[in-house]
Amino acid sequence: MRKRFNEGRYWDLLKQGQYIPLVRESRHPALMLAKEPFCTQSQMVSYVDQNNNEIARVHQYLRPDGTIGASGKPDPKRLLQGDILYRLKTARGIAKEIRVKEDTP
């Protein structure tokens, strides 16, 4: 998933204003597990296009200074490429990428 995210330049396009970030969820993480500074937010963020279509969904640790924690990059959970939706599905703690064909209207 990360390879697809990086090759598709999703984060770069977000930073260039091609996509709009919509925070879906934001909470304080378990600090001991996250190993992030106090007041860091664990967030799920959707990247949407100008038509409000979700193009990507990522998890990130947003630190109080505005930087991204952990690896320093968002961690992709869903990506839309053409009419194919890729998403991570976990089963018993093991993440697996699955491919879902989107229904076309």
ROLOTOR-924552 format. One line per 8 residues: number of its first residue (from 1); for each residue x, y, z of N, C-alpha, C. Coordinates in Angstrom, 1 decimal. Each point is the difference from the previous one (the first is absolute). Example, Ala and Ser with C-alpha at 12.3 -4.5 7.8 and 13.67 -1.06 7.14 Angstrom:
2
1	13.2,-5.7,7.8,-0.9,1.2,0.0,0.9,1.2,0.0; -0.4,1.1,-0.7,0.9,1.1,0.0,-0.8,1.1,0.8
//
This chain:
105
1	0.8,-1.2,0.0,-0.8,1.2,0.0,0.9,1.3,0.0; 1.0,-0.1,0.8,0.9,1.2,0.1,0.7,0.3,-1.4; 0.4,-1.1,-0.7,0.6,0.1,-1.3,-1.0,0.7,-0.9; -1.2,-0.4,-0.1,-1.1,0.6,-0.8,-0.1,1.5,0.3; -0.1,0.2,1.3,-0.2,1.4,0.5,1.2,0.9,-0.4; 1.2,-0.5,0.2,1.2,0.8,-0.4,0.1,0.2,-1.5; -0.2,-1.1,-0.8,0.1,0.1,-1.4,-1.1,0.9,-0.6; -1.2,0.0,0.6,-1.1,0.9,-0.4,0.1,1.4,0.4
9	1.0,0.3,0.9,0.3,1.4,0.4,-1.2,0.6,0.7; -0.8,-0.8,0.7,-1.2,0.5,0.7,0.3,1.1,1.0; 1.0,-0.2,0.8,0.3,1.0,1.0,0.5,1.3,-0.6; 0.9,-0.2,-1.0,0.5,1.2,-0.8,-1.2,0.8,-0.6; -0.9,-0.7,-0.6,-1.2,0.7,-0.6,-0.8,0.7,1.1; -0.1,-0.6,1.1,-0.8,0.6,1.1,0.7,1.3,0.4; 1.4,0.0,0.2,0.7,1.1,0.4,0.0,1.1,-1.1; -0.2,-0.4,-1.3,-0.1,1.0,-1.1,-1.4,0.5,-0.2
17	-1.0,-0.4,0.8,-1.3,0.5,0.0,-0.9,-0.8,-1.0; 0.4,-1.1,-0.6,-0.8,-0.8,-0.9,-1.1,-0.7,0.7; 0.2,-0.4,1.3,-0.9,-0.6,0.8,-0.3,0.8,1.3; -1.1,-0.2,0.6,-0.4,0.6,1.2,0.0,-1.0,1.2; 0.7,0.3,1.1,0.0,-0.9,1.1,-1.2,0.2,0.9; -0.7,-1.2,0.3,-1.2,0.1,0.9,0.3,-1.0,1.1; 0.1,0.6,1.2,0.3,-0.8,1.2,-1.3,-0.8,0.4; 0.1,-1.3,-0.1,-1.2,-0.9,0.3,0.0,-0.3,1.5
25	1.2,-0.1,0.6,0.1,-0.4,1.4,1.2,0.6,0.6; 0.0,0.5,1.2,1.2,0.6,0.6,-0.2,-0.3,1.5; 1.1,-0.6,0.6,-0.1,-0.3,1.4,1.4,-0.1,0.6; 0.2,0.1,1.3,1.3,-0.2,0.6,0.3,-1.5,-0.1; 1.2,-0.3,-0.5,0.4,-1.5,0.0,0.5,-0.4,1.4; 0.1,-1.3,0.1,0.7,-0.5,1.2,1.5,0.4,0.0; 0.3,0.9,0.8,1.4,0.6,-0.2,1.1,-1.0,0.2; -0.1,-0.9,0.8,1.0,-1.0,0.2,0.2,-0.9,-1.3
33	-1.1,-0.3,-0.6,0.1,-0.8,-1.2,0.4,0.8,-1.2; -0.5,1.2,-0.1,0.3,0.9,-1.2,1.4,0.6,0.1; 0.5,0.1,1.2,1.3,0.7,0.2,0.1,1.3,-0.6; -1.1,0.8,0.1,-0.1,1.3,-0.5,-0.1,1.1,1.1; 0.3,1.2,-0.3,-0.1,1.1,1.0,-1.4,0.2,0.5; -0.1,0.5,1.3,-1.3,0.3,0.5,-0.8,1.0,-0.9; -1.3,-0.2,-0.1,-0.9,0.7,-0.8,0.1,-0.3,-1.5; 0.7,-1.1,-0.4,0.0,-0.5,-1.3,-1.4,-0.6,-0.3
41	-0.5,0.2,-1.2,-1.3,-0.5,-0.4,0.2,-1.2,-1.0; -0.7,-1.1,0.3,-0.1,-1.1,-0.9,-1.2,0.2,-0.9; 0.3,0.2,-1.3,-1.1,0.4,-0.9,-0.2,-1.0,-1.2; -1.2,-0.1,-0.4,-0.3,-0.6,-1.3,-0.5,1.2,-0.9; 0.7,0.1,-1.2,-0.2,1.1,-0.8,-0.4,-0.5,-1.4; -1.0,0.5,-0.6,-0.4,-0.3,-1.4,0.6,1.1,-0.9; 0.5,-0.3,-1.1,0.4,0.9,-1.1,-1.1,0.0,-1.0; -0.6,1.1,-0.2,-1.2,0.1,-1.0,0.4,0.9,-1.1
49	-0.6,-0.3,-1.2,0.2,0.9,-1.1,-1.0,1.1,0.0; 0.0,0.8,-1.1,-0.9,1.2,0.0,-1.5,-0.4,-0.1; -0.2,-1.3,-0.4,-1.4,-0.5,0.0,-0.4,-0.7,1.2; 0.8,0.1,1.1,-0.2,-0.6,1.3,0.0,-1.5,0.0; 0.8,-0.6,-1.0,0.2,-1.4,-0.1,1.2,-0.4,0.8; -0.1,-1.0,0.9,1.2,-0.4,0.8,1.0,-0.7,-1.0; 1.2,0.5,0.0,1.0,-0.6,-0.9,1.0,-0.8,0.9; 0.2,0.4,1.2,0.8,-0.8,0.9,-0.4,0.2,1.5
57	0.3,-0.9,0.8,-0.2,0.1,1.5,1.3,-0.4,0.7; 0.5,0.8,0.9,1.2,-0.3,0.7,-0.2,0.1,1.5; 1.0,-0.6,0.7,0.1,0.2,1.4,1.3,0.9,0.2; -0.1,0.9,1.0,1.2,0.8,0.3,0.0,0.4,1.4; 1.1,0.2,0.6,0.2,0.6,1.3,0.4,1.5,-0.2; -1.0,0.9,0.3,0.3,1.4,-0.2,0.5,0.6,1.3; 1.3,0.4,0.0,0.6,0.5,1.2,-0.4,1.4,0.3; 0.1,0.5,1.2,-0.4,1.4,0.4,0.7,1.0,-0.9
65	1.2,-0.3,-0.5,0.7,1.0,-0.8,-0.4,0.0,-1.5; -1.0,-0.9,-0.3,-0.5,-0.1,-1.4,0.7,-1.0,-0.9; 1.1,-0.7,0.6,0.7,-1.0,-0.8,-0.7,-1.3,0.1; 0.3,-0.9,-0.9,-0.6,-1.4,0.0,1.0,-0.9,0.8; -0.5,-0.7,1.0,0.8,-0.9,0.8,0.3,-1.3,-0.6; 0.5,-0.9,0.8,0.4,-1.4,-0.4,1.0,0.1,-1.1; -0.3,-0.4,-1.2,1.0,0.0,-1.1,0.1,1.4,-0.6; -0.9,0.9,0.3,0.1,1.3,-0.6,-0.9,0.1,-1.2
73	-0.7,-1.1,-0.3,-0.9,0.0,-1.2,-1.3,-0.6,0.4; -1.1,0.4,-0.7,-1.3,-0.7,0.3,0.1,-1.5,-0.4; -0.8,-0.8,0.7,-0.1,-1.4,-0.3,-1.3,-0.4,-0.7; 0.1,-0.3,-1.3,-1.2,-0.2,-0.8,-0.8,-1.2,0.4; -1.3,0.1,0.0,-0.9,-1.1,0.3,-0.9,-0.3,-1.1; -0.3,1.0,-0.9,-0.9,-0.2,-1.2,0.6,0.9,-1.1; -0.1,-0.6,-1.2,0.4,0.8,-1.2,-0.9,-0.3,-1.1; -0.5,1.0,-0.7,-0.8,-0.2,-1.2,0.9,0.3,-1.2
81	0.2,-1.0,-0.9,0.8,0.1,-1.2,-0.9,-0.4,-1.2; -0.4,0.9,-0.8,-1.0,-0.2,-1.0,-1.3,-0.5,0.6; -0.5,-1.1,-0.4,-1.2,-0.5,0.6,0.2,-1.2,1.0; 1.3,-0.1,0.5,0.4,-1.0,1.0,0.3,0.7,1.3; -0.7,-0.5,1.1,0.2,0.5,1.3,0.9,-1.1,0.7; 1.1,0.5,0.5,0.9,-0.9,0.8,-0.1,0.4,1.4; -0.2,-1.0,0.9,-0.1,0.4,1.4,0.7,-1.1,0.8; 0.4,0.4,1.2,0.6,-1.0,0.9,-1.1,-0.6,0.9
89	0.1,-1.3,0.1,-1.0,-0.7,0.9,0.9,-0.8,0.9; -0.4,0.2,1.3,0.8,-0.8,1.0,-0.8,-1.2,0.5; 0.7,-1.0,0.2,-0.6,-1.2,0.6,1.0,-0.6,1.0; -0.5,0.1,1.2,0.9,-0.5,1.1,1.3,0.8,0.0; 0.0,1.3,-0.2,1.1,0.8,0.1,1.0,0.0,-1.2; -0.4,-0.7,-1.0,0.9,-0.1,-1.2,-0.7,0.8,-1.1; 0.7,1.1,-0.5,-0.6,0.8,-1.0,0.2,-0.7,-1.4; -1.0,0.1,-0.8,0.1,-0.6,-1.4,-0.7,1.0,-0.9
97	0.7,0.3,-1.2,-0.6,0.8,-1.0,-1.0,-0.8,-0.8; -1.2,0.6,-0.2,-1.0,-0.6,-0.8,-0.4,0.9,-1.1; -0.5,-0.5,-1.1,-0.4,0.8,-1.1,-1.5,-0.2,-0.2; -0.7,1.2,-0.1,-1.4,0.0,-0.1,-0.4,0.7,-1.3; -0.7,-0.6,-0.9,-0.4,0.7,-1.2,-1.2,0.9,0.4; 0.1,1.3,-0.4,-1.1,0.9,0.3,-1.1,-0.2,-1.0; -1.3,0.0,0.5,-1.1,0.0,-0.9,-0.1,1.3,-0.7; -0.2,0.0,-1.3,-0.2,1.2,-0.8,-1.5,0.2,-0.2
105	-0.4,1.3,0.2,-1.4,0.3,-0.1,-0.5,-0.1,-1.5
//
